[in-house]
Amino acid sequence: MLNFQSIPAAAMQKAPYNWALIKNLLSTEASLELAASFPHEEFRLSEGEGYGYFWGKMLAISEDISL
């Protein structure tokens, strides 16, 4: 399922944090299956200057957890 040969070709980035884009790590079929299985309900778009990402429903807040 994973194409391990694609990992050495990825270049590590340092800004704004350590990350890498690994192209062709999954087959097109596996990528589509993974995307289709990802939950879409109860996610909200969080936007800021230069970014936008989805986050899920919070399961517990600090008042729910005894210290």
N, C-alpha and C positions, 0 to 999 in steps of 0.2 A: 504494500500500500504506500509506503514512503519511499521516495527516491533519494537515498542517502548520498548519491553522487552529486546532487545539486547543492549540498551544504558547503563544501569547500569553495564553491564559486561565489558565495555570498560575502559581501564586504561589511564588516562591522562598522557601525556608525557610533559616534560619541555624543552627538547633540540632538535633542536636548537631554538624552539619556542613552545608555547602551542599547542598541537594537540592530536588527539585520532583516532585510527582505530576502527571503529564500524563494526564488522562482522555481516553479515546477517541482516542488516538494511532494505535492499530491497530484495524482492524475486528474484530468478534467472531470471524469466520472465521479471520483471520490470527493472532489471539491464541491460539485453540485449536490451530491448526497449529504455532505456535511452541512452545507448552507441551508438545504431544505429541512434538515432536522433541527436546526437551531430555533429555540422558542422566540416568538415575536410578541406575545401578549405581555402586557404590563411593563414594557420598556418605554423609556422616555428619552428624547434627544436632549442632551446637554450641550449647549453651545457657548463658546467664548471667543476671544480674539484669536483667529487663525486655527480653530479646531472645532470639531463637533463629534460627539460620540454618544452611544446608547448605554444606558445603565438600567439595571433591573430593580424590581421592587425590593425595598429593604425588608429583611426578614425579622430583624430585632433591633430595637433601639436601646440606648444605654439604660433607660428607665425600666426596661423589661428584664435586665440581667442584674441579679444581686451580686454585689462585690463582697 
